[in-house]
Amino acid sequence: MALKYSVAVRNARLDAVESTIGTGALLQLFTGAAPANCAAADSGTKLIEITLPSDWMNAASGGTKTKLGTWSDTVIANGDAGYFRIKDSTGTTCGAQGTVTATGGGGDLTLDNITLAIGQVLTENSFTLTAGNP
C-alpha cells in the first residue's frame, strides 16, 4: 500500500525543493531528451539559461507550488526545447529536471512554441510543482 501524506507534509516537501536548490537558481532549456537523472551530465544543446529571482517560487499551498517573479532571458542557440533543468546558482548541481512540450502537450514545462531562435526573448509565464498523493 502506498503512503498517503497530509497537505501540510506535501507542502513542506515542495518548499524543500526551492530551499535545497537555493537562491539565484538557474533554469536551463536543452534540445533532445532529458538525461536519465539529475546526477547525469547535460545532453543536447543549451538553448537558454535564465537566472531566476532570489525567491523563485511561492510558498506551497494545497499541495502545489507556483513560480514567483519574472522568469525571462534571451535565447543563446537555435533549436527545439526538449527538456529543462533547474540548477543551483553555480550551474553545477541539478536539483530538478523535466520535459518541455508545446502548450497542451503534457510536458512538465510548457511553452507556446518549443522552437527557439538566437536573440529571441523567452518568458516563462507559468510553472507549477505538484505533490500528489499516490
C-alpha positions in Angstrom: 0.0 0.0 0.0 1.3 3.5 -0.9 1.8 6.1 1.8 -0.6 9.0 2.0 0.5 12.4 3.1 -1.3 15.3 4.6 -1.4 18.6 2.7 1.0 20.1 5.3 3.6 17.3 4.6 3.1 17.7 0.8 3.6 21.5 1.1 6.7 21.0 3.2 8.1 18.6 0.6 7.5 21.1 -2.2 9.0 24.0 -0.2 12.1 21.9 0.4 12.7 21.8 -3.4 13.3 25.6 -3.6 15.2 25.8 -0.3 17.5 22.9 -1.3 18.3 24.2 -4.8 18.8 27.7 -3.3 18.5 31.3 -4.2 19.6 32.6 -7.6 18.8 29.2 -9.2 19.2 28.8 -13.0 16.6 27.5 -15.4 18.2 25.9 -18.4 16.4 24.6 -21.5 18.2 22.0 -23.8 17.5 20.2 -27.0 16.8 16.4 -27.0 15.7 14.0 -24.4 16.5 14.5 -20.7 19.4 12.6 -19.1 18.5 9.6 -17.0 18.5 11.6 -13.8 19.8 14.8 -12.3 23.2 13.3 -11.5 23.9 12.6 -15.2 25.7 15.1 -17.4 23.7 17.6 -19.5 22.9 16.4 -23.0 21.9 18.3 -26.2 22.4 22.0 -26.8 21.7 24.6 -24.2 19.2 27.0 -25.7 18.8 29.4 -22.8 19.8 30.0 -19.2 17.5 32.1 -17.1 18.7 33.4 -13.7 15.6 33.0 -11.5 14.7 35.6 -8.9 16.2 35.2 -5.4 12.8 33.9 -4.2 11.7 32.0 -7.3 8.6 30.0 -6.1 5.6 31.0 -4.0 5.1 29.2 -0.7 3.4 25.8 -1.3 -0.3 25.7 -0.7 -2.8 22.9 -1.2 -0.1 20.5 -2.4 1.1 22.9 -5.2 3.9 25.4 -5.6 3.9 28.1 -8.4 6.6 30.3 -9.9 7.3 33.7 -8.4 8.6 36.8 -10.2 9.8 37.1 -13.8 11.5 34.2 -15.5 12.9 35.7 -18.7 16.1 36.0 -20.8 17.4 35.8 -24.3 17.9 32.6 -26.3 21.5 31.7 -27.0 21.2 28.9 -29.5 18.7 27.7 -32.2 16.7 24.5 -31.6 13.7 22.7 -30.2 13.4 22.6 -26.4 13.1 19.0 -25.2 13.9 19.2 -21.5 14.8 21.6 -18.7 17.0 21.6 -15.7 16.8 23.8 -12.6 20.3 24.1 -11.1 21.9 25.9 -8.2 23.3 29.4 -8.7 26.7 28.0 -9.8 25.1 25.9 -12.6 26.8 22.8 -11.4 24.2 20.9 -9.4 20.9 19.9 -11.0 18.1 19.9 -8.5 15.2 19.2 -10.8 14.6 18.3 -14.5 11.7 17.5 -16.7 10.3 17.5 -20.2 9.4 20.6 -22.3 6.5 20.5 -24.7 4.3 22.9 -26.5 1.2 24.0 -24.6 -1.3 21.1 -24.4 1.5 18.6 -25.0 1.6 17.3 -21.4 5.2 18.3 -20.6 6.5 19.2 -17.2 7.1 22.7 -18.5 5.1 24.0 -21.5 5.9 26.8 -24.0 3.7 28.4 -26.6 6.3 27.3 -29.2 9.2 24.9 -28.4 11.3 26.1 -31.5 13.7 28.8 -30.1 15.9 31.1 -32.1 19.0 33.1 -31.1 18.1 36.5 -29.8 14.5 35.6 -29.0 13.3 36.7 -25.6 11.7 33.8 -23.8 9.4 34.5 -20.8 8.1 31.6 -18.8 4.6 32.7 -17.7 3.6 29.7 -15.6 5.3 26.9 -13.8 3.7 24.7 -11.1 5.1 21.8 -9.0 2.5 19.4 -7.6 3.0 16.9 -4.8 0.2 14.4 -5.3 -0.9 11.6 -3.1 -0.5 8.1 -4.7 
